[in-house]
Amino acid sequence: MDMVNEEMTAALKDVVSAQVDTNGIARINMWDTANRILSRLLLPLMCRPLMRCIKTAAKHATPVIKERMAILDAADEKGLEPELPNDMLSAIIVAAKKDSKSENEYDPLVIVARMMVLNFVQSYTNLVTMTNLVYDLISLPEGDFETMVEDLRAEIQREMDKGDGYSHGFFQRLDLMDSLIRESIRYNPIGETGLERAVGKKGGFTFSNGIHVPQGALLAAPIKVYQRDEAAYPGGFNPRRSMEDPEHPKVTDISPSFLNFGLGRGACPGRWFTSNLLKLVLTHLLLDYDFVRLDKRPENVRKVTLDEPCGRFLITLKKRKV
């Protein structure tokens, strides 16, 4: 898109750096627990750097947003489906118009702010997941590593030869790569816990086994412990696990035994985007570079309930001679 230039990219990066420090640790907003009157007085001052980033991005994004809003408005007047690009920005605009508070939400500046929040969320999670994926691949045992890389490249080339490389259908057919990604996410989830929920029911909630939790209590599932349980997933890290499973589960498939993307109605709707993005990056790396294998995988770093890959470890890539 024309709006994505150096200045806007810098603004997007500033939004991420404003919420994560140089060590990758998410900053806690002290004003969340401050006196409400004090928060109302001082919060606008604290938000000035963030608003500058939003306004910088809006300078470039607003013309594109207004153009799409005009298309959407014209289609609504005629009772037709709008011919909008199928991307995140269009989805945000359509959702804003349908919102019950559309008089506030259906505004270019608000839409830019929504877009930047989603950009932050996907940037952090995909960066962490991709780093874990590379570490898991290059720390496979000697012999297994070389065979896996060779098989992945063969799969990519075989599907590329069908003529629709880098399409959604192409990525859907990369079964071995999907199995590797699913196993990496399974074995190294971003957090120690998942499925975070707050008890909102007045008087609390009582489970079927009699355990009672009061209103306001925070609950979470220990997904890392469970997804490393030998009873549920025997054999440790196995990048071909999904290929060997008769059901051939995909990385986007959710179940009580695979909770990285949540479960039920609250499951992450962006998991297909994440799957395609990870496959896109890994395809590029495998086709253009040779990895140097590691004898030992770098240890992850625990940050409260987050479990992040080491961000200071150097790996070696060599440009392939094809």
C-alpha positions in Angstrom: 0.0 0.0 0.0 1.2 3.5 -0.7 0.7 4.6 2.9 3.5 2.2 4.1 6.7 4.3 3.9 9.7 4.9 6.1 8.0 7.5 8.3 5.0 5.3 9.0 7.1 2.2 9.6 9.1 4.2 12.1 5.9 5.2 13.9 4.8 1.5 14.0 8.1 0.5 15.5 7.9 3.3 18.1 4.5 1.9 19.3 6.1 -1.5 19.9 9.2 0.0 21.6 6.9 2.1 23.8 5.4 -1.0 25.3 8.4 -3.3 25.4 11.8 -2.3 26.8 15.3 -3.0 25.3 15.3 -6.4 27.0 11.9 -7.4 25.5 10.1 -7.0 28.8 6.6 -5.7 28.6 6.1 -2.5 30.6 3.4 -2.4 33.2 1.2 0.6 33.2 1.4 2.1 36.7 -1.6 4.2 36.1 -3.9 1.1 36.0 -3.7 1.0 39.8 -3.5 4.7 40.4 -6.2 6.9 41.9 -8.8 7.5 39.2 -8.7 11.3 39.6 -4.9 11.3 39.3 -5.1 9.1 36.3 -7.5 11.4 34.5 -5.2 14.3 35.1 -1.9 12.8 34.2 -2.7 10.0 31.7 -3.0 12.4 28.8 0.5 13.6 29.5 1.8 10.0 29.6 0.1 9.2 26.3 1.6 12.0 24.3 4.5 10.0 22.8 2.0 7.3 21.7 -0.4 9.9 20.3 2.5 11.4 18.3 3.1 7.9 16.7 -0.6 7.5 15.9 -0.8 10.9 14.3 2.3 10.3 12.2 0.9 7.0 11.0 -2.5 8.7 10.4 -0.9 11.3 8.1 -0.1 8.5 5.7 -3.0 6.1 6.4 -5.9 8.6 6.4 -6.2 9.1 2.6 -6.3 5.3 2.1 -8.8 4.9 5.0 -11.1 7.7 3.7 -11.0 6.2 0.2 -12.2 2.8 1.5 -14.8 4.4 3.8 -16.2 6.2 0.7 -16.4 2.8 -1.1 -18.1 1.2 1.9 -20.6 4.1 2.3 -21.5 4.1 -1.4 -22.1 0.3 -1.3 -24.2 0.5 1.8 -26.5 3.2 0.2 -27.0 0.9 -2.8 -27.4 -2.3 -0.7 -24.4 -3.9 -2.3 -21.3 -5.7 -1.1 -18.3 -3.2 -1.0 -15.4 -4.1 -3.3 -12.6 -3.6 -0.7 -9.2 -5.2 -0.6 -9.3 -8.3 1.6 -6.9 -7.2 4.3 -6.8 -6.2 8.0 -7.4 -2.5 7.3 -10.7 -3.2 5.4 -11.8 -5.6 8.2 -11.3 -2.9 10.8 -13.1 -0.3 8.8 -16.1 -2.6 8.2 -16.2 -3.5 11.9 -16.1 0.1 12.9 -19.1 1.0 10.7 -21.1 -1.9 12.1 -20.2 -1.0 15.7 -23.1 0.2 17.9 -20.8 3.2 18.8 -19.9 3.8 15.1 -20.2 7.6 15.6 -17.0 7.3 17.7 -15.4 4.2 16.1 -16.0 5.1 12.4 -13.3 7.7 12.4 -9.9 7.6 10.5 -7.8 8.4 13.6 -9.5 5.7 15.7 -9.1 3.2 12.9 -5.4 4.0 12.7 -5.1 3.5 16.5 -6.9 0.1 16.2 -4.6 -0.9 13.4 -1.5 0.0 15.4 -2.7 -2.0 18.4 -3.2 -5.1 16.2 0.2 -4.5 14.6 1.9 -4.5 18.0 0.1 -7.7 19.1 1.0 -9.6 15.9 4.6 -8.3 15.8 5.5 -9.5 19.3 3.8 -12.9 19.1 5.0 -13.7 15.6 8.6 -12.6 16.4 8.7 -14.8 19.5 7.2 -17.8 17.7 9.5 -17.4 14.7 12.6 -17.3 16.9 11.5 -20.4 18.8 10.9 -22.1 15.5 14.3 -21.4 14.1 16.0 -22.4 17.4 14.0 -25.7 17.4 14.9 -26.5 13.8 18.7 -25.8 14.0 19.1 -27.6 17.3 17.7 -30.9 16.0 20.2 -33.8 16.5 22.8 -34.3 13.9 21.4 -36.3 11.0 17.8 -35.4 11.9 18.6 -31.7 11.2 20.1 -32.3 7.7 17.2 -34.7 6.8 14.6 -32.3 8.0 16.0 -29.3 6.0 16.3 -31.5 2.9 12.7 -32.7 3.2 11.4 -29.2 3.8 13.1 -27.9 0.7 11.8 -30.8 -1.3 8.3 -30.2 -0.1 8.5 -26.4 -0.9 9.9 -27.1 -4.4 7.3 -29.8 -5.1 4.4 -27.4 -4.2 6.1 -24.5 -6.0 6.1 -26.4 -9.2 2.2 -26.4 -9.1 2.3 -22.7 -10.1 0.7 -21.0 -7.1 3.7 -20.3 -4.9 3.2 -18.2 -1.9 -0.6 -18.4 -2.2 -2.8 -19.5 0.7 -3.4 -22.8 -1.0 0.4 -23.3 -1.4 1.0 -22.7 2.3 -1.9 -25.1 3.2 -0.2 -27.9 1.3 3.1 -27.6 3.2 2.3 -30.5 5.6 5.8 -31.2 6.9 6.4 -27.5 7.6 3.1 -27.3 9.3 4.0 -30.2 11.5 7.3 -28.6 12.5 5.6 -25.3 13.3 2.8 -27.0 15.3 5.4 -29.0 17.3 7.5 -25.9 18.0 4.5 -24.0 19.2 3.3 -27.0 21.3 6.7 -27.5 22.9 7.6 -23.8 23.4 4.4 -21.8 23.9 4.8 -18.0 24.4 3.5 -18.2 27.9 3.6 -20.7 30.8 -0.2 -20.2 31.1 -3.1 -19.6 28.7 -6.9 -19.4 28.5 -6.8 -16.6 31.0 -10.3 -15.8 32.3 -11.7 -13.6 35.0 -14.7 -14.8 37.1 -17.5 -12.3 36.4 -20.4 -14.1 37.9 -21.9 -12.5 41.0 -21.2 -14.8 43.9 -18.4 -16.6 42.1 -18.4 -19.9 40.2 -18.4 -23.5 41.4 -16.9 -26.2 39.2 -18.4 -29.7 38.8 -15.8 -31.1 41.3 -16.9 -28.6 44.0 -14.0 -26.1 43.8 -15.4 -22.6 44.3 -13.7 -19.5 42.9 -14.9 -16.0 44.0 -16.0 -13.2 41.6 -13.0 -11.3 40.3 -10.6 -14.3 40.6 -8.2 -14.8 37.6 -7.9 -18.3 36.2 -5.5 -19.7 33.7 -4.5 -23.1 32.3 -0.8 -24.3 32.7 -0.5 -25.0 29.0 3.3 -25.4 28.9 3.3 -28.0 31.6 0.5 -29.9 30.0 1.8 -29.7 26.5 5.1 -31.1 27.6 3.5 -34.0 29.5 4.8 -37.3 28.3 1.4 -38.9 28.8 -0.2 -36.5 26.4 2.8 -36.0 24.0 5.2 -38.9 24.3 8.7 -38.8 22.9 9.7 -35.2 23.6 10.2 -32.8 20.6 9.1 -34.5 17.4 8.9 -32.3 14.3 7.1 -35.0 12.4 4.5 -35.7 15.0 1.5 -34.4 13.0 2.6 -36.3 9.9 2.7 -39.5 12.0 -0.7 -38.8 13.6 -3.6 -40.5 11.7 -5.7 -37.3 12.1 -2.9 -35.0 10.7 -3.8 -32.0 12.9 -2.8 -28.6 11.4 -1.2 -25.8 13.4 -4.5 -23.9 13.1 -6.5 -26.8 14.7 -7.5 -26.2 18.3 -8.3 -28.8 20.9 -8.2 -29.3 24.7 -4.7 -30.8 24.2 -3.4 -27.9 22.0 -4.3 -24.6 23.7 -1.8 -22.1 22.2 -4.6 -20.3 20.3 -7.2 -20.7 22.9 -10.4 -22.7 22.7 -14.0 -22.3 21.8 -15.5 -19.0 20.8 -12.6 -17.0 22.2 -10.0 -18.8 20.1 -7.6 -16.6 18.2 -9.1 -15.6 14.9 -5.6 -14.6 13.5 -4.1 -18.1 13.7 -4.4 -18.6 9.9 -2.5 -15.4 9.4 0.1 -16.5 11.8 0.4 -19.9 10.1 0.9 -18.4 6.7 3.3 -15.7 7.9 5.6 -18.3 9.7 5.6 -20.5 6.6 6.4 -17.5 4.4 9.4 -16.5 6.4 10.7 -20.1 6.9 10.2 -20.8 3.1 12.3 -17.7 2.3 15.0 -18.7 4.8 15.2 -22.3 3.6 15.4 -21.4 -0.1 17.9 -18.6 0.3 20.1 -19.7 3.2 21.9 -22.6 4.8 21.6 -22.9 8.6 24.5 -23.9 10.8 23.3 -26.5 13.3 23.6 -25.9 17.1 24.7 -28.7 19.4 22.4 -27.2 22.1 19.3 -25.1 21.9 19.5 -21.7 23.7 17.5 -21.7 26.9 14.4 -19.6 27.0 14.0 -16.7 29.4 11.2 -16.7 31.9 9.5 -13.3 32.4 6.7 -13.6 34.9 4.4 -16.0 32.9 6.0 -15.3 29.6 8.5 -17.8 28.2 10.6 -16.0 25.6 13.5 -17.3 23.4 16.9 -15.8 24.2 17.2 -12.6 22.2 20.9 -12.2 22.5 22.0 -15.5 20.9 23.7 -15.3 17.5 23.0 -18.0 14.9 24.8 -18.4 11.6 23.2 -18.3 8.1 25.1 -18.7 4.9 23.8 -17.5 1.5 23.0 -20.6 -0.6 24.7 -21.2 -3.9 21.8 -22.5 -6.1 
